[in-house]
Amino acid sequence: MRLPGGCSPKCVITIFSRRVLRSYVPVQGRWRCNVAAFMPEAAGFDGVSTRTALQDYSVSNSESFWAAVARQRLSWIKPFTTVQDCDLSQGRIKWFEGGKLNVSVNCLDRHVHTCPERVALIWERDEPGSEVKITYRSVGLDYVYVCLSSFVILSMSLISFHSHLLEMTCRLGNMLRRYGVQKGDCVTIYMPPCPLAVASMLACARIGAAHNVVFAGFSAEALAERIRDAKSSTVITVNQGVRGGKIIKLKKTVDKAVENCPSVQQVFVAARTDNPVTMTPKDFALEEEMMKEDVVCEPAVMDSEDVLFLLYTSGSTGKPKGLVHTQAGYLLYAALTHRYVFNYHDGDVFGCVADIGWITGHSYSVYGPLANGATTVLFESTPIYPNPGRYWEVVQRLKINQFYGAPTAIRLLLKYGDEWVQKYDRSTLKTLGSVGEPINTEAWEWYHRVVGDRRIPVVDTWWQTETGGICITPRPSEPDAEIVPGMAMRPFFGIKPVLMDSEGKVLTSNNTSGALCIAQPWPGMARTIHNNHQRFIETYCQPHPGYFFTGDGAYRSKEGYYQITGRLDDVINVSGHRIGTAEIEDVVNLCSAVAESAVIGYAHDIKGEGVYAFVVLKKEVNTQSADLSKQLNDTVSMKIAKYACPDYIQFVKRLPKTRSGKIMRRVLRKVVERDLNGLGDLSTLDDPAAVQEIIQGHLELCGDEQP
């Protein structure tokens, strides 16, 4: 017997029911949520009667907890035989070995059999009011009309390939196989948030290929570097992007990138607009090629630890690192955090407005929601297009229940006033989330008071590309547990955070700060850096042997709550986008007029952190500062992305260095922060007078206005 979408009966063994009854029982004189109704697996955990006890159990009985959750919430082709085989000191991380499954089956096929008419994706296009709804199985008539006006449709028969997400995925999977993409290959995807981007990700998962989604704001050189490192033979893109009412020539960027990528054999181009683009012999119209394929695509049988995707993130060195996430552990963790952090229930509309090119889009626009059979929103536009009420108009129109956005956007919208929020009905909202960077108290209070009408919990979530999913967050917790503004607060199930002092010793007391580490492995964490496991070990495992080093600092309050204080390494978080200072410096130093440079981050009211560059010019250079600043910013924009461009460029005669030649970025930060009392002992510098010159130059550049 065959099942729809090419899935045989053996592929769908365990289908977890997500219907959770709200049941409360008195515990120790207080009414608490019945923990087994909250998480059914807890019924098998001895001595667990509260959510706090469930958290404790998940850490102290990690294998038992994750085994029970994995058996219940994933559909296995073959059950796993080993829960975990991990040694953080060696960088060995393996979960659910012996198990076999297919991620696309878990995200699509099993829901087609239980809720085929449920909407899987709502594509909130850049054009206001023109959303596209796609069900797991079928499509509404309104979508047909949108397709006719939004894509290059060659004939009425082409509409059929848009019929539902499973069919789109299967056609794409068959197309990739026909063009030689095999299990274990890596496909690069350079697309804005749209249904075909999601289908491309799931098609790769279906046939056993890894995907490498690159943020569609990266330059041609940044894209090429990621294509080469992933050794991709196939790229999927669109003719043009549309954002904030502007056309973005994405195909042109891909053309330029592919010129320097000899491994690329074919580029599939979807039509987001009806504007024609130049097609090379390597280019193929994606919709046309999909229509040649069958709607049945046999899912590959994947081991739990096979690679699911690569995602490149910036580190403290100039070269981005391709973090590797694998099949079962990542999917389970994304699904569990999506369900419990945001209090998701069947029928809710989940609105994560992150781009799919970042880990937030992977985990909470695609894999987490789809694994839970949810309706998830893909947001293509900006928070202020066509006006600052865009987010809240979308909440009203789509009846969004959970909204997940970045502090950068919240701070931006705060400045436009309350009226843009209050103009729209937000009564459907149940949870507000914050992601990408620590949220300041003022923005948190506005988010809670104005957007949430003081009735909705705000969950400030801390996690990273490396962690795969949310690790520290106020929820889940006891129903009446407090939420402190601007704090991530509590570890998620299975997460055991610790703080380390400067000597590598665990800090056991509260009301203290240190380097944030995680004391034991969890299923969602990255397994390695692509083609460089030694770098993975050196970055995450060696700084504090036996612990996972996050690179972030944190404060633990007297109550035991965690607050993230920022990066400990040379990484800047600009509008939620991590970028290594070395990566920007490498580009700045390419300019023939530049001798050397030093880049630091500084506090920015809107972006969280801004970029401040100190640049030393070669002696023979006689160029106007304004012209050179523009040239440097244009170069950074071209080689990395616009968000990486320095907000301030200060030309200096020399940089503060130790006698061994190390640039003292700590001193530069203090200058920009105007904390001259915090400069410390400068006697160890090779030339202490350089600092006074830099202070004077900074005041001349910025005046009375502190960056």
RAJOZI-V89638 format. One record per backbone hydrogen bond with DSSP energy under -0.5 kcal/mol. NH is the residue of the N-H (numbers start at 1). CO is the residue of the C=O. If there is no record, write none. Layout:
NH | CO
NH | CO
//
This chain:
3 | 7
6 | 3
7 | 3
8 | 6
9 | 1
11 | 8
12 | 9
13 | 11
15 | 13
16 | 14
18 | 16
20 | 18
21 | 19
23 | 21
25 | 32
27 | 30
30 | 27
32 | 25
32 | 30
34 | 23
35 | 49
37 | 34
38 | 34
39 | 35
42 | 39
43 | 40
44 | 41
45 | 42
46 | 44
48 | 45
49 | 47
54 | 50
55 | 51
56 | 52
57 | 53
58 | 54
59 | 55
59 | 56
60 | 56
61 | 57
62 | 59
65 | 61
66 | 62
67 | 63
68 | 64
69 | 65
70 | 66
71 | 67
72 | 68
73 | 69
74 | 70
76 | 74
77 | 100
78 | 100
81 | 97
82 | 97
85 | 94
87 | 92
90 | 87
91 | 87
91 | 88
92 | 87
93 | 91
96 | 83
97 | 82
99 | 96
100 | 78
101 | 302
106 | 102
107 | 103
108 | 104
109 | 104
110 | 105
111 | 108
112 | 108
113 | 109
115 | 111
118 | 115
120 | 134
121 | 134
122 | 376
123 | 121
123 | 132
124 | 122
124 | 378
125 | 123
128 | 126
130 | 127
132 | 123
134 | 121
135 | 138
136 | 118
137 | 116
138 | 116
140 | 133
143 | 140
144 | 140
145 | 141
146 | 142
147 | 143
148 | 144
149 | 145
150 | 146
151 | 147
153 | 151
154 | 152
158 | 155
159 | 156
160 | 157
161 | 158
162 | 159
163 | 160
165 | 135
166 | 136
168 | 164
169 | 165
170 | 166
171 | 167
172 | 168
173 | 169
174 | 170
175 | 171
176 | 172
177 | 173
178 | 174
179 | 175
180 | 177
181 | 176
184 | 208
185 | 182
187 | 210
188 | 234
189 | 212
190 | 236
197 | 194
198 | 194
199 | 195
200 | 196
201 | 197
202 | 198
203 | 199
204 | 200
205 | 201
206 | 202
207 | 203
208 | 204
209 | 204
210 | 185
211 | 308
212 | 187
213 | 310
214 | 189
214 | 212
215 | 357
218 | 215
219 | 640
221 | 638
223 | 219
224 | 220
225 | 221
226 | 222
227 | 223
228 | 224
229 | 225
230 | 226
231 | 227
231 | 228
232 | 227
233 | 186
234 | 186
235 | 266
236 | 188
237 | 268
238 | 190
239 | 270
241 | 248
243 | 246
246 | 243
248 | 241
250 | 248
251 | 239
253 | 249
254 | 250
255 | 251
256 | 252
257 | 253
258 | 254
259 | 255
260 | 257
261 | 258
264 | 261
265 | 233
266 | 233
267 | 282
268 | 235
269 | 267
269 | 284
270 | 237
270 | 268
272 | 270
283 | 280
284 | 267
286 | 269
286 | 284
289 | 285
290 | 286
291 | 287
292 | 289
293 | 290
297 | 5
297 | 295
299 | 6
300 | 206
302 | 101
302 | 300
304 | 99
306 | 303
308 | 325
309 | 325
310 | 211
311 | 323
313 | 321
314 | 578
315 | 317
320 | 318
321 | 313
323 | 311
323 | 321
324 | 528
325 | 309
325 | 323
327 | 306
328 | 304
330 | 326
331 | 327
332 | 328
333 | 329
334 | 330
335 | 331
336 | 332
337 | 333
338 | 334
339 | 335
340 | 336
341 | 337
342 | 337
342 | 338
344 | 338
344 | 339
348 | 345
350 | 348
350 | 375
351 | 349
351 | 402
352 | 350
353 | 351
353 | 404
358 | 355
361 | 355
362 | 358
363 | 359
364 | 360
365 | 361
366 | 361
367 | 362
368 | 363
370 | 366
371 | 367
372 | 368
373 | 370
374 | 369
375 | 348
376 | 120
376 | 374
377 | 350
378 | 122
379 | 377
380 | 124
380 | 378
385 | 382
390 | 383
390 | 387
391 | 383
393 | 389
394 | 390
395 | 391
396 | 392
397 | 393
398 | 394
399 | 395
400 | 395
401 | 349
402 | 349
403 | 431
404 | 351
405 | 433
409 | 406
410 | 406
411 | 407
412 | 408
413 | 409
414 | 410
415 | 411
415 | 412
416 | 413
417 | 414
421 | 418
422 | 418
423 | 419
424 | 421
426 | 424
429 | 426
430 | 401
431 | 401
432 | 457
433 | 403
434 | 459
435 | 405
444 | 440
445 | 441
446 | 442
447 | 443
448 | 444
449 | 445
450 | 446
451 | 446
452 | 447
454 | 448
455 | 452
456 | 452
457 | 430
459 | 432
459 | 457
460 | 458
461 | 434
461 | 459
462 | 472
463 | 461
468 | 464
471 | 462
472 | 462
473 | 490
481 | 478
487 | 484
488 | 562
489 | 562
490 | 488
492 | 471
495 | 492
498 | 517
499 | 507
500 | 515
501 | 505
504 | 501
507 | 499
508 | 506
511 | 556
511 | 557
512 | 556
514 | 554
515 | 500
516 | 552
517 | 498
518 | 548
519 | 496
525 | 522
526 | 466
527 | 324
528 | 324
530 | 322
532 | 529
536 | 532
537 | 533
538 | 534
539 | 535
540 | 536
541 | 536
541 | 537
542 | 537
545 | 542
547 | 544
548 | 518
549 | 540
549 | 547
550 | 516
550 | 548
553 | 566
554 | 514
555 | 563
556 | 512
557 | 555
557 | 561
560 | 557
562 | 489
563 | 555
565 | 553
566 | 553
568 | 551
569 | 551
571 | 569
572 | 579
574 | 572
574 | 577
575 | 573
575 | 607
577 | 574
578 | 576
579 | 572
581 | 570
584 | 580
585 | 581
586 | 582
587 | 583
588 | 584
589 | 585
590 | 587
591 | 588
594 | 591
595 | 616
596 | 616
598 | 614
600 | 612
602 | 610
604 | 608
608 | 604
609 | 607
610 | 602
612 | 600
612 | 610
613 | 648
614 | 598
615 | 613
615 | 650
616 | 596
617 | 615
617 | 652
618 | 593
621 | 618
628 | 624
629 | 625
630 | 626
631 | 627
632 | 628
633 | 629
634 | 630
635 | 631
636 | 632
637 | 633
638 | 634
639 | 635
640 | 636
641 | 636
644 | 641
645 | 642
647 | 611
648 | 611
650 | 613
651 | 649
652 | 615
652 | 650
658 | 662
659 | 684
661 | 658
664 | 656
665 | 663
667 | 664
668 | 664
669 | 665
670 | 666
671 | 667
672 | 668
673 | 669
674 | 670
674 | 671
675 | 670
676 | 674
678 | 675
679 | 676
682 | 680
685 | 682
686 | 657
690 | 687
691 | 688
692 | 688
693 | 689
694 | 690
695 | 691
696 | 692
697 | 693
698 | 694
699 | 695
700 | 696
701 | 697
702 | 698
703 | 699
705 | 702
706 | 704
//
